[in-house]
């Protein structure tokens, strides 16, 4: 237990329920959030995994139209698939908030009203793209064009390539996705989050934050050079409907606000479950909100969501884990091109522990653009985990005596390095610390002394990454009540029990390797 127990609300961005989750989604967002939650729990803190599904987005609507099914039915179908994909990798949210749920709608309106009462929402003249052919306003992915900042193809509101907000007035060559016709701008009255008023507070909060330096630099640059209010409402039939003020009544909140606010609804649910006061919990200095997302969500989490917390009197997020898009054999994961690996399907043929270890290893510092999934990397992870397993078994088999001493300085240094990396969301450094620990440990097949503390410390560092595998060996050697520790603990029974369960296969199934190469490398081979 730590001296001061913290409560972590670990909140990965809500996926849009228009399909299953592929390994790019899992690797960059949902797995890292799970690893971090497990680490904080092992460190003695309370940690809750809170996410949901963004059901008011246009992607779900388009998918429902394609399937000719009610949109709510399609959302529910894909929600089940999303949860199955998470479960296949050992990820179980503590709260999963559907943004169509009554309590989320109520909470979103309450957040909006509080920001309005505090003077941070203004209604002003704005514009929205309109299709003359279809006689309707366009929103989100229904309006596409070129980014005004980087010229990449983009939807309205946000550019996935550069991560910046794209106001309708600045979208280049706008076209309506349903009919491919041109879009024109029409004046509307529109609710805006007044970032200008919040800018001094927001700027100081970012400067003082634990956020990664590249992220701090980007958002501080935007506040200095591109500061403007952010539209919060638009004409769109699906979403959280506003009824105040009168000149925006009937409009819906942008999903870049209310969709991301599902974390807040989830925290409210957790507080209600424990009969705790939501305001006190979120305002407590011992509570920490940490967001996990891909690069496409960066702007609205770091600016919009952060501003909406500050504008209600709460602290800025404690940290933000932001990953570049993962690539698969050199190209971006793409559902439309069938260039994906679905999480639930691959978990049926590749061990969960191998998948978790490899997917965690491809995470990189934001901006490196090096989050590459390759078959050889997955194969190497299977071999590495098999080798670790063989080493642990051989060490237990050869030992003639249990040694239960404090870690030597060379290993304690790696544990400290690991802890610092995990606290700072630097998962790549944490994995390197684990490897360096093993390189210097006395866990060998020739040692006559079984190093209880060293084995326990190793299992403790691996536990957040591969909990299923770790628990097998922790229970075997230390019993069901084992808790991660790098200090001397209860001496295991002697003689040491020998593992009877099968080892991780060092090789991936041949059929899977053949199918992978045929699917993703056939053109290159030809």
LUMZA-174241 format. One record per residue (C-alpha): y, z, x. Coordinates in steps of 0.2 Angstrom, whole numbers, plus 5000, padded with zeros to 4 digits. Layout:
N
YZX...
//
This chain:
526
500050005000501749965006503150095008504150004994503049904982503949744976503549644960503449454964503549334950502849174958503349024948502748844951503648704942502848674925501948504925502248374912500748364900500448174901498848184912497848284923498348354940497948264956497748334973499548294977500148404963498948544968499348534987501148544986501448664972500048754963498948804977500348864989500948974974499249044972499049074991500649164991500249274976498549324983499449365000500749484991499349574981498349604997499949675005500049804991501349714980501249664962501249474960501149374944500849184944501949114930502048924925501848824910501948644903503548544900503148474883504848414879504948284893504948094889503348064899502248154886503148054872502747894880500947934883500747984865501547824859500347724871498847824863499547814846499247994843500448144838501348194853500948384851499048334851499248234867500148384875498848504870497448384876498248374893498648564894496848594893496548464907497948544918497148724916495448654920496148564936496948734941495348824938494348704948495348754963495248944959496948954952497249064936499049084930499449254923500649174911500648984905502048944894502048794883503948744881503548704862503048884859504248984847504649124860505148994873506248904861507049064856507249124874508048954879509348974866509649154871509949104889511048964883512049084872512249214886512949084898514149024885514649204881514949234899516149084900514948964910514648834897515948714892515948574879516848414886516848234884515348144892514347984891512547944887511647784890511347684873510147534869511047414857509347324854508447484849509947564841509547734850510147844864509047844880508548004889507648044905506247924910506747814895508247754905507847684922508847594936509447624954510047784962511947784965511647884981510047804990509847644979507947684976507247654959507447804948507547874930509047944923509548124927508648144944508148034959506348074966506747994982508348084988508148234975509948224969510548224951510948054943512248064929512147924916513847864921513247834939511547754936511547574943510847434933510247544919508847474907507947544892506147574897505347534879506147364878506747324895508447284888510147334896510947504892512747534890513747694890514347784874515547924873514848094867515348274867514148364878513748544884514048574903513548714914515148754923514548754941516348754947516648924940515048984948515248894965515949044975514549154969513249024971513748974988513749154994512049184986511349034995512049085012511349265010509649195004507949185012507749005008507248875021508748825032508548635027508648675009510148795011511048655021510748525007511348634993512848705002513348525007513248474988514348624983515648564996515648384994514948334976515348494966515348454947514748524931513048484925512648414908511548524898511348434881511048254875510548154860508648154860507448204846506248304855506748474863507648644860508948604847510748674848511748724833513248794843514648744846514848624831515248464841513548474850512548534835510948434834510848394852509448454863509448544879508948444895507248484900507948514918508548674911507448734896505848664904506148754920506648914911504848934906504749054921505949164911504949164895503349204906504249354913504749414896502949404890502349504905503649634902503149644884501349664888501749814899503049884888504449864901506249814899506449634904508349654909507949804920506449724928507349554932508849654938507849774949508149754968506249774969505949614959505849444967505749274959505049144970504948964965503748824971504048644968503948464975505548384981505948304964506248474957507348534971509148504965508948584948507948734954509148774968510748734959510448734940509148864938509948974952511648954943510949004927510249164934511849214943512849174927511849304918512049434931510349424940510049384958509649214965507849174968507149274983506449114990506048934986504548834993504948654992503648514998503948335001502748224991501048214997500348045002498547985001498047865015499847825019500447795001501147904988499947974975500147854960499347874943499947694937499047614953497547734951497947794969497447974965496148104967495948204952495748394956494348434943493348284948493348304967492948494965491248444957490748364974491748454987491648634989493148734982493448824999493448665009494748584997495848744997495848755016496248575019497548555005498448705012498348635030499348475024500848575019502348555031504148605033505248525020505948355027504548315039503848185027502048215034501048285020499648165022497948175014496548085024494648085022494448135041495548285038494448345023492848315033493648415048494048555036492148565030491648565048492848695053492348815039490548785043490848835061491848995056490349045045489049005058490149115071490249265059488349255055487849245074489049385078488249495066486449445071486649475089487649635089486749795092488149915089489649925077491349955085492750015074494350015084496149965082496549785086496949745104498749695107498349505108497649505091498849625083500149505088499349365079499149465063501049505064501449325067500349275052501149405041502949345045502349165042501649205025503149305020504249165025503149035015502748945032500848925028500648805042501148935055500049065046498548945048498948925066498949115068497249125061496548995073497449085088496649245082494949175082495249095099495649265106494449375096492849455102491849385087490549285097488749255096488449335113489449505110488249655109489649755099490049705081491949715080492249785062494149785063494249615070493049545057494049635043495749575049495049395050494449405032496049475027497049335034495849205026495749285009497349205001496749035007494949035003494649194992492949144986492249115003493049275010492449384996490649335000490749395018491849545014490649615001489149575013489849675027491049805020490449825002491249774985492749894988493349805004495249785005496049685018496649785033496949765052496649955055494950045057494050065041492450135035490950085046489749965038487950015036486849985051485949875054487149745047486449645032486149465035486849335024485549265011486749145002486848965008488248915021489548785017488948615021489748545037489748375030490448295014489148205003488748035009489047964992490748034991491247965007490647795003491547794986493147864994493147725007492847584994494147654982495547684995495147585010494247425003495847315006496047375024494247345028494247175020
//
